[in-house]
Each structure stands twice: as structure tokens, then as C-alpha cells.
Amino acid sequence: MVVAICLGTAADLALMGHYGSLPQYLPFALCGLGVAAAGVGSSKPAKNGRRFIWGVIGVMTLGAIFGLWEHIEHNYLFEAEIRPNAVLTELIREAVQGASPVLAPGALLLVSAMLALAQYESPKAT
């Protein structure tokens, strides 16, 4: 699932032309890290492999939060510029639902949660 979400997200971003500035390349790198972490996690990873996966989880979580912030901020500033007399609640709603969707950063947050859950080992039955 992690690989499918990462590849689908990267393909969607590429089709939308999500490149042109350095921060716009970040989700592509995070998707690559997600695929790499899934590959390491598909085998019984050694201690260093588990550290790599947890590192990817941390980086991906921070990157997803940064992406959410960027999208919401750009949507808010755009709406505030074109509707200077709008009420704050309207601007906030448009910031979340606006032209820059929060789905892609949300998908990366989902991937990091899935990777973290995959690291959980259930207690052995006795």
C-alpha cells in the first residue's frame, strides 16, 4: 500500500506540474524515501534498517506537515487578496478547500503513519 500511494502521489504531482521551485520537489523525494522504506521493511530489517525506516517516518511526517502548511497558507493568502472584506471563517474554510489541495501532503502523512504501524510487533501468543 505504501508503494502504491507513493507512486500514485508522485504521478499525480508530475501530471499537475508540481515543480518549478525547490519546495515543490520535496514530495517527490519523500515519495522516493517512502518506497525505499517499504522495500527495507518488506524483509526482516536489521537494527540499521529499522533506524532508516524510523528516520524516513520522521522526515516524511515533517515534510507532510510543511506541505500542509504551505498549501493552506497559499490558499489563505490568495483568498485574502481577492476578497479583502471576507470574514475570517470564510477565509479559513477556503484555505482548507482552496486551489492548492491538501490531499497530497495528507497522503504523505498517511504513508508515514502506515510505515509506523508496520513497525509495530504484536506480542507473541503464549
VEXPAVO-298108 format. One line per 4 residues: number of its first residue (from 1); their letters; for each residue x, y, z of N, C-alpha, C. Coordinates in Angstrom, 2 decimals, always signed. Layout:
// VEXPAVO-298108
NUM) a) X,Y,Z,X,Y,Z,X,Y,Z ~ ...
// end
This chain:
// VEXPAVO-298108
1) mvva) +0.82,-1.19,+0.00,+0.00,+0.00,+0.00,+0.87,+1.26,+0.00 ~ +1.95,+1.23,+0.78,+2.84,+2.38,+0.85,+3.40,+2.70,-0.53 ~ +3.86,+1.69,-1.24,+4.44,+1.88,-2.57,+3.37,+2.43,-3.52 ~ +2.18,+1.88,-3.48,+1.10,+2.34,-4.37,+0.75,+3.80,-4.10
5) iclg) +0.64,+4.18,-2.84,+0.30,+5.56,-2.50,+1.43,+6.49,-2.92 ~ +2.67,+6.10,-2.66,+3.81,+6.95,-3.04,+3.90,+7.13,-4.55 ~ +3.79,+6.03,-5.30,+3.87,+6.13,-6.75,+2.69,+6.90,-7.33 ~ +1.51,+6.68,-6.80,+0.33,+7.41,-7.26,+0.42,+8.90,-6.95
9) taad) +0.92,+9.23,-5.77,+1.08,+10.64,-5.40,+2.11,+11.31,-6.29 ~ +3.24,+10.65,-6.52,+4.28,+11.22,-7.37,+3.77,+11.41,-8.81 ~ +3.02,+10.43,-9.31,+2.47,+10.54,-10.67,+1.48,+11.70,-10.75 ~ +0.63,+11.83,-9.75,-0.35,+12.92,-9.71,+0.35,+14.28,-9.68
13) lalm) +1.36,+14.39,-8.84,+2.10,+15.65,-8.76,+2.80,+15.98,-10.07 ~ +3.36,+14.98,-10.71,+4.03,+15.20,-12.00,+3.03,+15.65,-13.06 ~ +1.86,+15.02,-13.09,+0.84,+15.39,-14.07,+0.30,+16.80,-13.83 ~ +0.31,+17.23,-12.57,-0.16,+18.58,-12.23,+0.93,+19.63,-12.43
17) ghyg) +2.14,+19.21,-12.78,+3.24,+20.15,-12.96,+3.74,+20.73,-11.65 ~ +3.80,+19.89,-10.63,+4.22,+20.32,-9.30,+5.74,+20.38,-9.22 ~ +6.32,+21.26,-10.00,+7.75,+21.51,-9.97,+7.98,+22.93,-10.46 ~ +9.13,+23.43,-10.24,+9.44,+24.81,-10.62,+10.18,+25.55,-9.52
21) slpq) +9.95,+25.14,-8.30,+10.70,+25.71,-7.18,+11.13,+24.57,-6.26 ~ +12.16,+24.82,-5.50,+12.74,+23.77,-4.66,+11.72,+23.09,-3.74 ~ +10.87,+23.82,-3.01,+9.91,+23.13,-2.14,+8.94,+22.21,-2.89 ~ +8.72,+22.48,-4.17,+7.79,+21.64,-4.92,+8.40,+20.28,-5.29
25) ylpf) +9.71,+20.16,-5.20,+10.35,+18.87,-5.45,+10.37,+17.98,-4.19 ~ +10.13,+18.57,-3.05,+10.17,+17.82,-1.78,+9.26,+16.60,-1.77 ~ +7.99,+16.70,-2.20,+7.16,+15.49,-2.13,+7.65,+14.35,-3.02 ~ +8.33,+14.68,-4.13,+8.89,+13.61,-4.96,+9.98,+12.86,-4.20
29) alcg) +10.83,+13.61,-3.50,+11.88,+12.98,-2.69,+11.26,+12.16,-1.56 ~ +10.22,+12.69,-0.93,+9.57,+11.96,+0.15,+8.91,+10.68,-0.36 ~ +8.34,+10.74,-1.55,+7.75,+9.52,-2.13,+8.83,+8.48,-2.40 ~ +9.99,+8.93,-2.89,+11.10,+8.00,-3.11,+11.57,+7.37,-1.81
33) lgva) +11.66,+8.17,-0.76,+12.05,+7.64,+0.55,+11.00,+6.64,+1.06 ~ +9.73,+6.94,+0.81,+8.67,+6.02,+1.24,+8.78,+4.67,+0.55 ~ +9.07,+4.69,-0.76,+9.24,+3.44,-1.49,+10.46,+2.68,-0.97 ~ +11.55,+3.42,-0.70,+12.76,+2.77,-0.17,+12.49,+2.16,+1.21
37) aagv) +11.77,+2.88,+2.06,+11.45,+2.36,+3.39,+10.57,+1.12,+3.30 ~ +9.63,+1.12,+2.36,+8.78,-0.05,+2.17,+9.61,-1.24,+1.71 ~ +10.60,-0.99,+0.86,+11.48,-2.06,+0.41,+12.30,-2.63,+1.55 ~ +12.84,-1.75,+2.38,+13.62,-2.22,+3.54,+12.70,-2.96,+4.50
41) gssk) +11.49,-2.43,+4.70,+10.57,-3.04,+5.65,+9.95,-4.34,+5.17 ~ +10.02,-4.63,+3.86,+9.41,-5.86,+3.35,+10.20,-7.10,+3.75 ~ +11.45,-6.89,+4.11,+12.24,-8.00,+4.64,+12.32,-7.83,+6.16 ~ +12.91,-8.76,+6.81,+13.14,-8.59,+8.26,+14.32,-7.64,+8.42
45) pakn) +14.05,-6.34,+8.62,+15.17,-5.40,+8.66,+16.02,-5.56,+9.92 ~ +17.31,-5.38,+9.73,+18.23,-5.38,+10.87,+18.02,-4.07,+11.62 ~ +18.78,-3.90,+12.70,+18.65,-2.71,+13.53,+18.84,-1.43,+12.70 ~ +19.84,-1.41,+11.82,+20.07,-0.23,+10.98,+18.92,+0.00,+10.01
49) grrf) +18.31,-1.07,+9.52,+17.15,-0.94,+8.64,+15.97,-0.31,+9.34 ~ +15.77,-0.72,+10.59,+14.67,-0.14,+11.37,+14.95,+1.34,+11.68 ~ +16.20,+1.66,+11.93,+16.55,+3.07,+12.14,+16.28,+3.89,+10.88 ~ +16.61,+3.33,+9.73,+16.34,+4.01,+8.46,+14.85,+4.26,+8.30
53) iwgv) +14.05,+3.23,+8.57,+12.60,+3.36,+8.42,+12.07,+4.44,+9.37 ~ +12.50,+4.42,+10.62,+12.04,+5.44,+11.56,+12.53,+6.83,+11.16 ~ +13.70,+6.91,+10.58,+14.18,+8.20,+10.06,+13.29,+8.70,+8.93 ~ +12.93,+7.79,+8.03,+12.03,+8.15,+6.93,+10.68,+8.60,+7.48
57) igvm) +10.18,+7.90,+8.48,+8.90,+8.27,+9.10,+8.98,+9.70,+9.64 ~ +10.06,+10.02,+10.33,+10.21,+11.36,+10.89,+10.31,+12.42,+9.82 ~ +11.15,+12.17,+8.81,+11.33,+13.14,+7.72,+10.03,+13.31,+6.94 ~ +9.35,+12.20,+6.66,+8.12,+12.26,+5.90,+7.03,+13.00,+6.68
61) tlga) +6.95,+12.77,+7.97,+5.96,+13.46,+8.79,+6.21,+14.96,+8.79 ~ +7.46,+15.36,+8.98,+7.79,+16.79,+8.96,+7.53,+17.39,+7.58 ~ +7.90,+16.67,+6.53,+7.65,+17.15,+5.17,+6.17,+17.29,+4.87 ~ +5.37,+16.35,+5.33,+3.92,+16.41,+5.11,+3.31,+17.59,+5.86
65) ifgl) +3.75,+17.82,+7.08,+3.25,+18.97,+7.85,+3.65,+20.27,+7.15 ~ +4.88,+20.33,+6.65,+5.33,+21.51,+5.90,+4.46,+21.71,+4.67 ~ +4.15,+20.64,+3.94,+3.30,+20.72,+2.75,+1.89,+21.18,+3.09 ~ +1.34,+20.66,+4.17,+0.02,+21.11,+4.59,+0.03,+22.60,+4.89
69) wehi) +1.05,+23.03,+5.62,+1.17,+24.45,+5.95,+1.28,+25.30,+4.68 ~ +2.14,+24.89,+3.76,+2.34,+25.64,+2.52,+1.04,+25.77,+1.73 ~ +0.33,+24.66,+1.57,-0.90,+24.69,+0.80,-1.96,+25.56,+1.47 ~ -2.13,+25.40,+2.75,-3.14,+26.19,+3.46,-2.76,+27.67,+3.45
73) ehny) -1.48,+27.96,+3.67,-1.04,+29.36,+3.68,-1.26,+30.01,+2.32 ~ -0.87,+29.32,+1.24,-1.05,+29.90,-0.10,-2.53,+30.11,-0.43 ~ -3.36,+29.15,-0.05,-4.80,+29.31,-0.28,-5.35,+30.49,+0.51 ~ -4.93,+30.62,+1.75,-5.42,+31.71,+2.61,-5.00,+33.06,+2.04
77) lfea) -3.73,+33.19,+1.70,-3.24,+34.47,+1.17,-3.93,+34.83,-0.14 ~ -4.17,+33.85,-0.99,-4.86,+34.10,-2.25,-6.28,+34.60,-2.00 ~ -7.00,+33.91,-1.13,-8.38,+34.30,-0.83,-8.43,+35.66,-0.15 ~ -7.50,+35.93,+0.75,-7.47,+37.22,+1.44,-7.19,+38.35,+0.46
81) eirp) -6.41,+38.08,-0.58,-6.09,+39.11,-1.57,-7.27,+39.41,-2.48 ~ -7.98,+38.36,-2.92,-9.07,+38.61,-3.85,-10.38,+38.98,-3.13 ~ -10.47,+38.68,-1.84,-11.66,+39.02,-1.06,-11.24,+39.70,+0.24 ~ -10.77,+40.94,+0.15,-10.24,+41.61,+1.35,-11.27,+41.86,+2.44
85) navl) -12.55,+41.86,+2.12,-13.59,+42.11,+3.12,-14.23,+40.84,+3.66 ~ -13.68,+39.71,+3.32,-14.26,+38.43,+3.75,-14.05,+38.23,+5.24 ~ -14.98,+37.49,+5.82,-14.91,+37.15,+7.24,-13.83,+36.08,+7.42 ~ -13.16,+36.08,+8.57,-12.07,+35.15,+8.84,-12.49,+33.69,+8.66
89) teli) -13.70,+33.34,+9.11,-14.14,+31.94,+8.99,-14.27,+31.53,+7.52 ~ -14.70,+32.45,+6.65,-14.78,+32.14,+5.22,-13.38,+31.92,+4.64 ~ -12.43,+32.76,+5.06,-11.06,+32.62,+4.57,-10.45,+31.31,+5.02 ~ -10.71,+30.92,+6.25,-10.15,+29.66,+6.77,-10.75,+28.48,+6.01
93) reav) -12.06,+28.51,+5.77,-12.70,+27.42,+5.02,-12.10,+27.32,+3.61 ~ -11.94,+28.45,+2.95,-11.36,+28.46,+1.61,-9.89,+28.05,+1.63 ~ -9.19,+28.35,+2.71,-7.79,+27.96,+2.82,-7.64,+26.45,+2.84 ~ -8.58,+25.76,+3.46,-8.53,+24.31,+3.53,-9.07,+23.68,+2.25
97) qgas) -10.05,+24.31,+1.61,-10.68,+23.74,+0.42,-10.18,+24.37,-0.87 ~ -9.20,+25.25,-0.82,-8.81,+26.07,-1.96,-8.13,+25.36,-3.10 ~ -7.52,+26.17,-3.96,-6.91,+25.68,-5.20,-5.74,+24.75,-4.97 ~ -4.95,+25.00,-3.95,-3.84,+24.09,-3.62,-4.38,+23.02,-2.68
101) pvla) -4.63,+21.81,-3.18,-5.27,+20.79,-2.36,-4.36,+20.26,-1.25 ~ -4.97,+19.91,-0.16,-4.21,+19.35,+0.96,-4.14,+17.83,+0.88 ~ -4.66,+17.26,-0.20,-4.69,+15.81,-0.33,-3.29,+15.20,-0.47 ~ -2.42,+15.81,-1.27,-1.08,+15.24,-1.46,-0.27,+15.24,-0.17
105) pgal) -0.18,+16.36,+0.56,+0.53,+16.28,+1.83,-0.15,+15.34,+2.82 ~ -1.46,+15.28,+2.74,-2.20,+14.35,+3.59,-1.87,+12.90,+3.26 ~ -1.68,+12.61,+1.98,-1.31,+11.25,+1.56,+0.06,+10.88,+2.12 ~ +0.99,+11.84,+2.12,+2.32,+11.55,+2.67,+2.25,+11.34,+4.19
109) llvs) +1.36,+12.06,+4.85,+1.16,+11.84,+6.28,+0.58,+10.44,+6.52 ~ -0.32,+10.02,+5.65,-0.87,+8.67,+5.74,+0.22,+7.62,+5.55 ~ +1.11,+7.84,+4.60,+2.22,+6.91,+4.35,+3.10,+6.80,+5.58 ~ +3.42,+7.92,+6.21,+4.28,+7.86,+7.40,+3.58,+7.11,+8.53
113) amla) +2.26,+7.28,+8.66,+1.52,+6.54,+9.68,+1.50,+5.05,+9.37 ~ +1.34,+4.70,+8.09,+1.34,+3.29,+7.71,+2.70,+2.65,+7.97 ~ +3.77,+3.38,+7.66,+5.11,+2.85,+7.94,+5.32,+2.65,+9.43 ~ +4.83,+3.59,+10.23,+4.97,+3.47,+11.68,+4.18,+2.27,+12.21
117) laqy) +2.97,+2.10,+11.71,+2.16,+0.95,+12.15,+2.79,-0.37,+11.74 ~ +3.46,-0.38,+10.60,+4.11,-1.61,+10.14,+5.28,-1.99,+11.03 ~ +5.80,-1.05,+11.81,+6.92,-1.34,+12.70,+6.48,-1.97,+14.01 ~ +5.18,-1.93,+14.26,+4.65,-2.49,+15.49,+4.68,-4.00,+15.44
121) espk) +5.19,-4.60,+16.48,+5.22,-6.06,+16.57,+4.26,-6.48,+17.68 ~ +3.29,-7.28,+17.31,+2.33,-7.72,+18.31,+2.99,-8.71,+19.26 ~ +2.51,-8.72,+20.49,+3.08,-9.67,+21.46,+2.84,-11.10,+21.02 ~ +3.79,-11.95,+21.29,+3.67,-13.36,+20.93,+2.62,-14.03,+21.81
125) at) +1.81,-14.86,+21.17,+0.81,-15.62,+21.92,+1.50,-16.70,+22.74 ~ +1.00,-16.89,+23.94,+1.61,-17.93,+24.79,+0.74,-19.13,+24.90
// end
